[in-house]
Amino acid sequence: MSTSPSPSDTVAPTVTVTGTAQHAAWQRRVLPPVEQVRPGLWSVPVPIPHNPLRYTLCYLFPGADGVVLVDPGWDSPDGRTALTAGLAAAGAAPHEVAGVVITHTHPDHHGLSGWLRETAGAWVAMHPDEAASMPSRLWQGLTLDDDRAFLRTHGVPAGEVDTIAVDPGQVAALLAMAEPDRYLTDGEFAPIPDRQVRAVLTPGHTPGHLCLHDADAGVLLTGDHLLPRISPTIGVHTDRDGDPLTDYLAALGRMDGYGEVEALPAHEYRFRGVPDRARQLVAHHDHRAAEILAVLDAVPAPTTWQLAERITWSRGWERLVGVPRRLALAETVAHLYQLRTAGVVTDRAGAPTRWYRA
C-alpha cells in the first residue's frame, strides 16, 4: 500500500487539477481513460486489486525502437489486459516494450516488470539505492521472528503482534520481483531514445525513489513522491530502514524549482502547483510531529505503540486493522526517528523502547 492512513480527503487548495477526466473518474470510483498527455507520452491506468488506490498510472514513451514504460503497475490478469490495451492505444504491443523505468519497487509500480521482461526481453532500470532496498536484498538474513521482535521493541501488545506482522504468504511475491539490469542515478538522463528525461532522486517513500523530469514536455513524473490529494507513507518497518522522513522532508525541498511543470503522479490525477503541494506536505508532517510531542507531554515515557494509538488517523485508530495498523505504526516510528535526528526527542532502549522529550 502506497499511501498513509492519514490523508486529507479533499484536493489540496493550492493544487490545480489538470487531469480533469482523471479527476472525474476518481470521483466516480472508476478507471480513468487512457490519454495522450503530450506528443509521444501516454498515461495508462493499471488496476490494483482490492486497494483503495484503485490504479497506478503507467506512462508510455513510444519510439521507433520500441516503447519505454514508467511504472507498469500491479501484476494481475486485469493489469496485463489494461496495460495491453493502453499500449494498443499508443500503437504498440507488449512484445514491443524495450525497457521499463521504475520510480520505486512497490508491487503496484514494479509488479508487471517481470512479465514485460519475459514477454519482450525488456530491460529494467532503477536507482541503485532502490535496488539495494528491494526485499530480496534488504531482507536477506532476516526472519519472521526478527519482524516480531521489531514489533515488540516498539511496544506492540502480544495479542496484536501476529495481526500486524509480515504475512508469509505475501513475502514470496515480493522476493520474486524483477531485479534491475540498468541503474539510473540522480541527474542522469533515462535511456529513452529521442527524449531528455532526467532522473531526480527523491528518497523517503523508498530509499531510491525517483521523479522524472521532461523539461521539453514541461512535465514531472512524480511517482508517489507527490500526489494531489494524499500523503505517501513514510514508514520504518525494520531496523535497517534508517531515517526516511528526514530524507523525505529534504527531498520535498527539491521541488521548489518545478513551479512551471505539470505533475504526472502515479495515482489519482495530473495537477499543477508542485512547490505548493510540497510545502503542504511539509506542513502535514509538522502537524503530525506536534501531535506526537503533545502526547509525550501528556503520557509519561510512552512506547511507540502508545503514541500511535493516541494520534489522529483519518479512519480512526480502532478502524485500522492488519496492514493499515502496521502502516500507522511504521509512520509513527519514522516521525520519532526524524524528531530524534533533529534533537527534539530521545529514546531509552528496553523491552520495549520508551520515548521522551530531549
Contacts in CASP RR format, 6 or more apart in sequence:
PFRMAT RR
TARGET T0000
AUTHOR 0000-0000-0000
METHOD contacts of the structure
MODEL  1
MSTSPSPSDTVAPTVTVTGTAQHAAWQRRVLPPVEQVRPGLWSVPVPIPH
NPLRYTLCYLFPGADGVVLVDPGWDSPDGRTALTAGLAAAGAAPHEVAGV
VITHTHPDHHGLSGWLRETAGAWVAMHPDEAASMPSRLWQGLTLDDDRAF
LRTHGVPAGEVDTIAVDPGQVAALLAMAEPDRYLTDGEFAPIPDRQVRAV
LTPGHTPGHLCLHDADAGVLLTGDHLLPRISPTIGVHTDRDGDPLTDYLA
ALGRMDGYGEVEALPAHEYRFRGVPDRARQLVAHHDHRAAEILAVLDAVP
APTTWQLAERITWSRGWERLVGVPRRLALAETVAHLYQLRTAGVVTDRAG
APTRWYRA
1 51 0 8 1.000
1 53 0 8 1.000
1 233 0 8 1.000
1 323 0 8 1.000
1 324 0 8 1.000
1 327 0 8 1.000
2 53 0 8 1.000
2 106 0 8 1.000
2 108 0 8 1.000
2 205 0 8 1.000
2 224 0 8 1.000
2 232 0 8 1.000
2 233 0 8 1.000
2 266 0 8 1.000
2 267 0 8 1.000
3 53 0 8 1.000
3 224 0 8 1.000
3 227 0 8 1.000
3 230 0 8 1.000
3 231 0 8 1.000
3 232 0 8 1.000
3 233 0 8 1.000
3 267 0 8 1.000
4 230 0 8 1.000
4 231 0 8 1.000
4 232 0 8 1.000
4 233 0 8 1.000
4 234 0 8 1.000
4 327 0 8 1.000
4 331 0 8 1.000
5 233 0 8 1.000
5 313 0 8 1.000
5 314 0 8 1.000
5 315 0 8 1.000
5 320 0 8 1.000
5 324 0 8 1.000
5 327 0 8 1.000
5 328 0 8 1.000
5 331 0 8 1.000
6 231 0 8 1.000
6 288 0 8 1.000
6 312 0 8 1.000
6 313 0 8 1.000
6 314 0 8 1.000
6 328 0 8 1.000
6 331 0 8 1.000
7 229 0 8 1.000
7 230 0 8 1.000
7 231 0 8 1.000
7 314 0 8 1.000
8 229 0 8 1.000
8 230 0 8 1.000
8 231 0 8 1.000
8 284 0 8 1.000
8 314 0 8 1.000
9 229 0 8 1.000
9 314 0 8 1.000
10 229 0 8 1.000
11 17 0 8 1.000
11 23 0 8 1.000
11 228 0 8 1.000
11 229 0 8 1.000
11 271 0 8 1.000
12 228 0 8 1.000
12 229 0 8 1.000
12 276 0 8 1.000
12 277 0 8 1.000
12 280 0 8 1.000
14 273 0 8 1.000
14 276 0 8 1.000
14 277 0 8 1.000
14 279 0 8 1.000
14 280 0 8 1.000
15 228 0 8 1.000
15 271 0 8 1.000
15 272 0 8 1.000
15 273 0 8 1.000
15 276 0 8 1.000
15 277 0 8 1.000
16 271 0 8 1.000
16 272 0 8 1.000
16 273 0 8 1.000
17 23 0 8 1.000
17 228 0 8 1.000
17 269 0 8 1.000
17 270 0 8 1.000
17 271 0 8 1.000
18 262 0 8 1.000
18 269 0 8 1.000
18 270 0 8 1.000
18 271 0 8 1.000
18 272 0 8 1.000
19 269 0 8 1.000
19 270 0 8 1.000
19 271 0 8 1.000
20 269 0 8 1.000
21 32 0 8 1.000
21 33 0 8 1.000
21 35 0 8 1.000
22 32 0 8 1.000
22 33 0 8 1.000
22 35 0 8 1.000
22 43 0 8 1.000
22 57 0 8 1.000
22 268 0 8 1.000
22 269 0 8 1.000
22 270 0 8 1.000
23 268 0 8 1.000
23 269 0 8 1.000
24 32 0 8 1.000
25 31 0 8 1.000
25 32 0 8 1.000
25 33 0 8 1.000
26 32 0 8 1.000
26 54 0 8 1.000
26 268 0 8 1.000
26 269 0 8 1.000
29 54 0 8 1.000
31 45 0 8 1.000
31 47 0 8 1.000
31 54 0 8 1.000
31 55 0 8 1.000
31 82 0 8 1.000
32 43 0 8 1.000
32 45 0 8 1.000
32 55 0 8 1.000
32 57 0 8 1.000
32 269 0 8 1.000
33 45 0 8 1.000
34 42 0 8 1.000
34 43 0 8 1.000
34 44 0 8 1.000
34 45 0 8 1.000
34 85 0 8 1.000
34 86 0 8 1.000
34 89 0 8 1.000
34 90 0 8 1.000
35 42 0 8 1.000
35 43 0 8 1.000
36 42 0 8 1.000
36 43 0 8 1.000
36 90 0 8 1.000
37 43 0 8 1.000
37 219 0 8 1.000
37 262 0 8 1.000
37 264 0 8 1.000
37 270 0 8 1.000
38 214 0 8 1.000
38 217 0 8 1.000
38 218 0 8 1.000
38 219 0 8 1.000
40 60 0 8 1.000
40 61 0 8 1.000
40 62 0 8 1.000
40 63 0 8 1.000
40 90 0 8 1.000
41 59 0 8 1.000
41 60 0 8 1.000
41 61 0 8 1.000
41 214 0 8 1.000
41 217 0 8 1.000
41 219 0 8 1.000
42 59 0 8 1.000
42 60 0 8 1.000
42 62 0 8 1.000
42 86 0 8 1.000
42 89 0 8 1.000
42 90 0 8 1.000
43 57 0 8 1.000
43 58 0 8 1.000
43 59 0 8 1.000
43 60 0 8 1.000
43 264 0 8 1.000
43 270 0 8 1.000
44 57 0 8 1.000
44 58 0 8 1.000
44 59 0 8 1.000
44 60 0 8 1.000
44 82 0 8 1.000
44 83 0 8 1.000
44 85 0 8 1.000
44 86 0 8 1.000
44 87 0 8 1.000
44 89 0 8 1.000
44 90 0 8 1.000
45 55 0 8 1.000
45 56 0 8 1.000
45 57 0 8 1.000
45 58 0 8 1.000
45 82 0 8 1.000
46 55 0 8 1.000
46 56 0 8 1.000
46 57 0 8 1.000
46 58 0 8 1.000
46 72 0 8 1.000
46 73 0 8 1.000
46 74 0 8 1.000
46 79 0 8 1.000
46 82 0 8 1.000
46 83 0 8 1.000
46 112 0 8 1.000
47 54 0 8 1.000
47 55 0 8 1.000
47 74 0 8 1.000
47 76 0 8 1.000
47 78 0 8 1.000
47 79 0 8 1.000
47 82 0 8 1.000
48 54 0 8 1.000
48 55 0 8 1.000
48 56 0 8 1.000
48 73 0 8 1.000
48 74 0 8 1.000
48 108 0 8 1.000
49 74 0 8 1.000
49 76 0 8 1.000
49 78 0 8 1.000
51 108 0 8 1.000
53 108 0 8 1.000
53 267 0 8 1.000
54 267 0 8 1.000
55 267 0 8 1.000
56 71 0 8 1.000
56 73 0 8 1.000
56 74 0 8 1.000
56 108 0 8 1.000
56 109 0 8 1.000
56 266 0 8 1.000
56 267 0 8 1.000
57 71 0 8 1.000
57 264 0 8 1.000
57 265 0 8 1.000
57 266 0 8 1.000
57 267 0 8 1.000
58 69 0 8 1.000
58 70 0 8 1.000
58 71 0 8 1.000
58 72 0 8 1.000
58 73 0 8 1.000
58 83 0 8 1.000
59 69 0 8 1.000
59 70 0 8 1.000
59 71 0 8 1.000
59 221 0 8 1.000
59 264 0 8 1.000
60 67 0 8 1.000
60 68 0 8 1.000
60 69 0 8 1.000
60 70 0 8 1.000
60 86 0 8 1.000
60 87 0 8 1.000
60 90 0 8 1.000
60 92 0 8 1.000
61 67 0 8 1.000
61 68 0 8 1.000
61 69 0 8 1.000
61 70 0 8 1.000
61 192 0 8 1.000
61 195 0 8 1.000
61 197 0 8 1.000
62 90 0 8 1.000
62 91 0 8 1.000
62 92 0 8 1.000
63 193 0 8 1.000
63 194 0 8 1.000
64 193 0 8 1.000
64 194 0 8 1.000
65 98 0 8 1.000
65 193 0 8 1.000
66 92 0 8 1.000
66 96 0 8 1.000
66 97 0 8 1.000
66 98 0 8 1.000
67 87 0 8 1.000
67 90 0 8 1.000
67 92 0 8 1.000
67 96 0 8 1.000
67 97 0 8 1.000
67 98 0 8 1.000
67 99 0 8 1.000
68 97 0 8 1.000
68 98 0 8 1.000
68 99 0 8 1.000
68 100 0 8 1.000
68 101 0 8 1.000
68 190 0 8 1.000
68 191 0 8 1.000
68 192 0 8 1.000
68 193 0 8 1.000
69 97 0 8 1.000
69 99 0 8 1.000
69 100 0 8 1.000
69 101 0 8 1.000
69 116 0 8 1.000
69 122 0 8 1.000
70 100 0 8 1.000
70 101 0 8 1.000
70 102 0 8 1.000
70 103 0 8 1.000
70 212 0 8 1.000
70 221 0 8 1.000
71 101 0 8 1.000
71 102 0 8 1.000
71 103 0 8 1.000
71 109 0 8 1.000
71 110 0 8 1.000
71 223 0 8 1.000
71 266 0 8 1.000
72 83 0 8 1.000
72 100 0 8 1.000
72 109 0 8 1.000
72 110 0 8 1.000
72 111 0 8 1.000
72 112 0 8 1.000
72 113 0 8 1.000
72 115 0 8 1.000
72 116 0 8 1.000
73 79 0 8 1.000
73 83 0 8 1.000
73 107 0 8 1.000
73 108 0 8 1.000
73 109 0 8 1.000
73 110 0 8 1.000
73 111 0 8 1.000
73 112 0 8 1.000
74 107 0 8 1.000
74 108 0 8 1.000
74 111 0 8 1.000
74 112 0 8 1.000
75 107 0 8 1.000
75 111 0 8 1.000
75 112 0 8 1.000
75 114 0 8 1.000
75 115 0 8 1.000
79 112 0 8 1.000
80 94 0 8 1.000
80 112 0 8 1.000
80 115 0 8 1.000
83 94 0 8 1.000
83 112 0 8 1.000
84 93 0 8 1.000
84 94 0 8 1.000
87 93 0 8 1.000
87 94 0 8 1.000
87 96 0 8 1.000
87 97 0 8 1.000
94 115 0 8 1.000
94 116 0 8 1.000
94 119 0 8 1.000
94 120 0 8 1.000
95 119 0 8 1.000
95 120 0 8 1.000
96 120 0 8 1.000
97 116 0 8 1.000
97 119 0 8 1.000
97 120 0 8 1.000
97 121 0 8 1.000
97 122 0 8 1.000
98 120 0 8 1.000
98 122 0 8 1.000
98 123 0 8 1.000
99 116 0 8 1.000
99 120 0 8 1.000
99 122 0 8 1.000
99 123 0 8 1.000
99 124 0 8 1.000
99 125 0 8 1.000
99 191 0 8 1.000
100 113 0 8 1.000
100 116 0 8 1.000
100 117 0 8 1.000
100 122 0 8 1.000
100 123 0 8 1.000
100 124 0 8 1.000
100 125 0 8 1.000
101 125 0 8 1.000
101 126 0 8 1.000
101 184 0 8 1.000
101 190 0 8 1.000
101 191 0 8 1.000
101 192 0 8 1.000
101 210 0 8 1.000
101 212 0 8 1.000
102 109 0 8 1.000
102 110 0 8 1.000
102 113 0 8 1.000
102 124 0 8 1.000
102 125 0 8 1.000
102 126 0 8 1.000
102 130 0 8 1.000
102 180 0 8 1.000
102 210 0 8 1.000
103 109 0 8 1.000
103 209 0 8 1.000
103 210 0 8 1.000
103 211 0 8 1.000
103 212 0 8 1.000
103 221 0 8 1.000
103 223 0 8 1.000
103 224 0 8 1.000
103 225 0 8 1.000
103 266 0 8 1.000
104 110 0 8 1.000
104 126 0 8 1.000
104 130 0 8 1.000
104 205 0 8 1.000
104 206 0 8 1.000
104 208 0 8 1.000
104 209 0 8 1.000
104 210 0 8 1.000
104 223 0 8 1.000
104 224 0 8 1.000
105 126 0 8 1.000
105 130 0 8 1.000
105 131 0 8 1.000
105 133 0 8 1.000
105 134 0 8 1.000
105 177 0 8 1.000
105 206 0 8 1.000
106 206 0 8 1.000
106 224 0 8 1.000
107 173 0 8 1.000
107 174 0 8 1.000
107 177 0 8 1.000
109 223 0 8 1.000
109 224 0 8 1.000
109 266 0 8 1.000
110 177 0 8 1.000
110 178 0 8 1.000
111 177 0 8 1.000
111 178 0 8 1.000
113 122 0 8 1.000
113 124 0 8 1.000
113 177 0 8 1.000
113 178 0 8 1.000
114 124 0 8 1.000
114 177 0 8 1.000
114 178 0 8 1.000
116 122 0 8 1.000
117 123 0 8 1.000
117 124 0 8 1.000
117 178 0 8 1.000
123 181 0 8 1.000
123 182 0 8 1.000
123 191 0 8 1.000
124 178 0 8 1.000
124 179 0 8 1.000
124 180 0 8 1.000
124 181 0 8 1.000
124 182 0 8 1.000
125 180 0 8 1.000
125 181 0 8 1.000
125 182 0 8 1.000
125 183 0 8 1.000
125 184 0 8 1.000
125 190 0 8 1.000
125 191 0 8 1.000
126 180 0 8 1.000
126 183 0 8 1.000
126 184 0 8 1.000
126 208 0 8 1.000
126 210 0 8 1.000
127 183 0 8 1.000
127 184 0 8 1.000
127 185 0 8 1.000
127 186 0 8 1.000
127 199 0 8 1.000
127 201 0 8 1.000
127 208 0 8 1.000
127 209 0 8 1.000
127 210 0 8 1.000
128 183 0 8 1.000
128 185 0 8 1.000
128 208 0 8 1.000
129 201 0 8 1.000
129 203 0 8 1.000
129 207 0 8 1.000
129 208 0 8 1.000
130 180 0 8 1.000
130 206 0 8 1.000
130 207 0 8 1.000
130 208 0 8 1.000
130 209 0 8 1.000
130 210 0 8 1.000
131 137 0 8 1.000
131 179 0 8 1.000
131 180 0 8 1.000
131 183 0 8 1.000
132 138 0 8 1.000
132 207 0 8 1.000
133 206 0 8 1.000
133 207 0 8 1.000
133 208 0 8 1.000
134 177 0 8 1.000
134 179 0 8 1.000
135 171 0 8 1.000
135 174 0 8 1.000
135 175 0 8 1.000
135 177 0 8 1.000
136 174 0 8 1.000
136 175 0 8 1.000
136 176 0 8 1.000
136 177 0 8 1.000
136 179 0 8 1.000
138 238 0 8 1.000
138 240 0 8 1.000
139 171 0 8 1.000
139 175 0 8 1.000
139 238 0 8 1.000
142 238 0 8 1.000
144 165 0 8 1.000
144 166 0 8 1.000
144 168 0 8 1.000
146 238 0 8 1.000
147 165 0 8 1.000
147 166 0 8 1.000
147 238 0 8 1.000
148 161 0 8 1.000
148 162 0 8 1.000
148 165 0 8 1.000
150 237 0 8 1.000
150 238 0 8 1.000
150 239 0 8 1.000
151 160 0 8 1.000
151 161 0 8 1.000
151 164 0 8 1.000
151 165 0 8 1.000
151 329 0 8 1.000
152 158 0 8 1.000
152 161 0 8 1.000
152 351 0 8 1.000
152 352 0 8 1.000
153 350 0 8 1.000
153 351 0 8 1.000
153 352 0 8 1.000
153 353 0 8 1.000
154 303 0 8 1.000
154 304 0 8 1.000
154 305 0 8 1.000
154 329 0 8 1.000
154 333 0 8 1.000
154 352 0 8 1.000
154 353 0 8 1.000
155 303 0 8 1.000
155 304 0 8 1.000
155 305 0 8 1.000
155 306 0 8 1.000
155 352 0 8 1.000
155 353 0 8 1.000
156 164 0 8 1.000
156 305 0 8 1.000
156 329 0 8 1.000
157 305 0 8 1.000
160 305 0 8 1.000
160 325 0 8 1.000
163 321 0 8 1.000
163 322 0 8 1.000
163 325 0 8 1.000
164 322 0 8 1.000
164 323 0 8 1.000
164 325 0 8 1.000
164 326 0 8 1.000
164 329 0 8 1.000
165 326 0 8 1.000
182 191 0 8 1.000
184 190 0 8 1.000
184 191 0 8 1.000
184 199 0 8 1.000
184 210 0 8 1.000
185 199 0 8 1.000
185 201 0 8 1.000
186 199 0 8 1.000
186 200 0 8 1.000
186 201 0 8 1.000
187 198 0 8 1.000
187 199 0 8 1.000
187 200 0 8 1.000
187 201 0 8 1.000
188 198 0 8 1.000
188 199 0 8 1.000
189 196 0 8 1.000
189 197 0 8 1.000
189 198 0 8 1.000
189 199 0 8 1.000
190 197 0 8 1.000
190 198 0 8 1.000
190 199 0 8 1.000
190 212 0 8 1.000
195 214 0 8 1.000
195 216 0 8 1.000
196 214 0 8 1.000
196 215 0 8 1.000
196 216 0 8 1.000
197 212 0 8 1.000
197 213 0 8 1.000
197 214 0 8 1.000
197 221 0 8 1.000
198 212 0 8 1.000
198 213 0 8 1.000
198 214 0 8 1.000
198 215 0 8 1.000
199 210 0 8 1.000
199 211 0 8 1.000
199 212 0 8 1.000
200 210 0 8 1.000
200 211 0 8 1.000
200 212 0 8 1.000
200 213 0 8 1.000
200 220 0 8 1.000
200 254 0 8 1.000
201 208 0 8 1.000
201 209 0 8 1.000
201 210 0 8 1.000
201 251 0 8 1.000
202 209 0 8 1.000
202 210 0 8 1.000
202 211 0 8 1.000
202 225 0 8 1.000
202 248 0 8 1.000
202 251 0 8 1.000
202 254 0 8 1.000
203 209 0 8 1.000
203 244 0 8 1.000
203 247 0 8 1.000
203 248 0 8 1.000
203 251 0 8 1.000
204 225 0 8 1.000
204 234 0 8 1.000
204 244 0 8 1.000
204 245 0 8 1.000
204 247 0 8 1.000
204 248 0 8 1.000
204 251 0 8 1.000
205 224 0 8 1.000
205 225 0 8 1.000
205 232 0 8 1.000
205 233 0 8 1.000
205 234 0 8 1.000
205 244 0 8 1.000
205 248 0 8 1.000
206 244 0 8 1.000
207 244 0 8 1.000
207 247 0 8 1.000
209 223 0 8 1.000
209 224 0 8 1.000
209 225 0 8 1.000
209 251 0 8 1.000
210 223 0 8 1.000
211 220 0 8 1.000
211 221 0 8 1.000
211 222 0 8 1.000
211 223 0 8 1.000
211 225 0 8 1.000
211 226 0 8 1.000
212 220 0 8 1.000
212 221 0 8 1.000
213 219 0 8 1.000
213 220 0 8 1.000
213 221 0 8 1.000
213 258 0 8 1.000
213 261 0 8 1.000
214 220 0 8 1.000
214 221 0 8 1.000
218 260 0 8 1.000
218 261 0 8 1.000
218 262 0 8 1.000
219 261 0 8 1.000
219 262 0 8 1.000
219 263 0 8 1.000
219 264 0 8 1.000
220 258 0 8 1.000
220 261 0 8 1.000
220 262 0 8 1.000
220 263 0 8 1.000
220 264 0 8 1.000
220 274 0 8 1.000
221 264 0 8 1.000
221 265 0 8 1.000
221 266 0 8 1.000
222 263 0 8 1.000
222 264 0 8 1.000
222 265 0 8 1.000
222 266 0 8 1.000
222 274 0 8 1.000
223 265 0 8 1.000
223 266 0 8 1.000
224 232 0 8 1.000
224 265 0 8 1.000
224 266 0 8 1.000
224 267 0 8 1.000
225 232 0 8 1.000
225 251 0 8 1.000
226 255 0 8 1.000
226 263 0 8 1.000
226 265 0 8 1.000
226 274 0 8 1.000
226 277 0 8 1.000
226 278 0 8 1.000
226 281 0 8 1.000
227 265 0 8 1.000
227 266 0 8 1.000
227 267 0 8 1.000
227 268 0 8 1.000
228 263 0 8 1.000
228 265 0 8 1.000
228 268 0 8 1.000
228 269 0 8 1.000
228 271 0 8 1.000
228 277 0 8 1.000
229 268 0 8 1.000
230 267 0 8 1.000
230 268 0 8 1.000
231 281 0 8 1.000
231 284 0 8 1.000
233 327 0 8 1.000
233 330 0 8 1.000
233 331 0 8 1.000
234 244 0 8 1.000
234 245 0 8 1.000
234 248 0 8 1.000
234 285 0 8 1.000
234 331 0 8 1.000
234 334 0 8 1.000
235 241 0 8 1.000
235 244 0 8 1.000
235 245 0 8 1.000
235 327 0 8 1.000
235 330 0 8 1.000
235 331 0 8 1.000
235 333 0 8 1.000
235 334 0 8 1.000
236 242 0 8 1.000
236 244 0 8 1.000
236 330 0 8 1.000
236 333 0 8 1.000
236 334 0 8 1.000
236 337 0 8 1.000
237 326 0 8 1.000
237 330 0 8 1.000
242 337 0 8 1.000
243 334 0 8 1.000
243 337 0 8 1.000
243 338 0 8 1.000
243 341 0 8 1.000
244 334 0 8 1.000
244 337 0 8 1.000
245 285 0 8 1.000
245 334 0 8 1.000
245 335 0 8 1.000
245 337 0 8 1.000
245 338 0 8 1.000
246 337 0 8 1.000
246 338 0 8 1.000
246 341 0 8 1.000
246 342 0 8 1.000
248 285 0 8 1.000
249 282 0 8 1.000
249 285 0 8 1.000
249 338 0 8 1.000
252 278 0 8 1.000
252 279 0 8 1.000
252 281 0 8 1.000
252 282 0 8 1.000
253 278 0 8 1.000
253 282 0 8 1.000
255 274 0 8 1.000
255 275 0 8 1.000
255 277 0 8 1.000
255 278 0 8 1.000
256 275 0 8 1.000
256 278 0 8 1.000
257 274 0 8 1.000
257 275 0 8 1.000
258 274 0 8 1.000
258 275 0 8 1.000
259 272 0 8 1.000
259 273 0 8 1.000
259 274 0 8 1.000
259 275 0 8 1.000
261 272 0 8 1.000
261 274 0 8 1.000
262 270 0 8 1.000
262 271 0 8 1.000
262 272 0 8 1.000
263 270 0 8 1.000
263 271 0 8 1.000
263 272 0 8 1.000
263 273 0 8 1.000
263 274 0 8 1.000
263 277 0 8 1.000
264 270 0 8 1.000
265 271 0 8 1.000
271 277 0 8 1.000
285 335 0 8 1.000
285 338 0 8 1.000
288 311 0 8 1.000
288 331 0 8 1.000
288 335 0 8 1.000
289 335 0 8 1.000
289 338 0 8 1.000
289 339 0 8 1.000
289 344 0 8 1.000
291 311 0 8 1.000
291 312 0 8 1.000
292 307 0 8 1.000
292 311 0 8 1.000
292 332 0 8 1.000
292 335 0 8 1.000
292 336 0 8 1.000
292 339 0 8 1.000
292 345 0 8 1.000
293 339 0 8 1.000
293 344 0 8 1.000
293 345 0 8 1.000
293 357 0 8 1.000
295 302 0 8 1.000
295 306 0 8 1.000
295 307 0 8 1.000
295 310 0 8 1.000
295 311 0 8 1.000
296 302 0 8 1.000
296 307 0 8 1.000
296 345 0 8 1.000
296 355 0 8 1.000
296 356 0 8 1.000
296 357 0 8 1.000
297 357 0 8 1.000
299 306 0 8 1.000
299 307 0 8 1.000
299 310 0 8 1.000
301 348 0 8 1.000
301 354 0 8 1.000
301 355 0 8 1.000
301 356 0 8 1.000
302 310 0 8 1.000
302 354 0 8 1.000
302 355 0 8 1.000
303 352 0 8 1.000
303 353 0 8 1.000
303 354 0 8 1.000
303 355 0 8 1.000
304 329 0 8 1.000
304 332 0 8 1.000
304 333 0 8 1.000
304 336 0 8 1.000
304 352 0 8 1.000
304 353 0 8 1.000
304 355 0 8 1.000
305 329 0 8 1.000
305 352 0 8 1.000
307 332 0 8 1.000
307 336 0 8 1.000
307 355 0 8 1.000
308 317 0 8 1.000
308 328 0 8 1.000
308 329 0 8 1.000
308 331 0 8 1.000
308 332 0 8 1.000
309 317 0 8 1.000
311 332 0 8 1.000
313 320 0 8 1.000
313 328 0 8 1.000
315 324 0 8 1.000
317 325 0 8 1.000
317 328 0 8 1.000
320 328 0 8 1.000
336 345 0 8 1.000
336 347 0 8 1.000
336 355 0 8 1.000
339 345 0 8 1.000
340 346 0 8 1.000
340 347 0 8 1.000
340 358 0 8 1.000
343 358 0 8 1.000
344 357 0 8 1.000
344 358 0 8 1.000
345 355 0 8 1.000
345 356 0 8 1.000
345 357 0 8 1.000
345 358 0 8 1.000
346 355 0 8 1.000
346 356 0 8 1.000
346 357 0 8 1.000
346 358 0 8 1.000
347 353 0 8 1.000
347 354 0 8 1.000
347 355 0 8 1.000
347 356 0 8 1.000
348 354 0 8 1.000
348 356 0 8 1.000
END
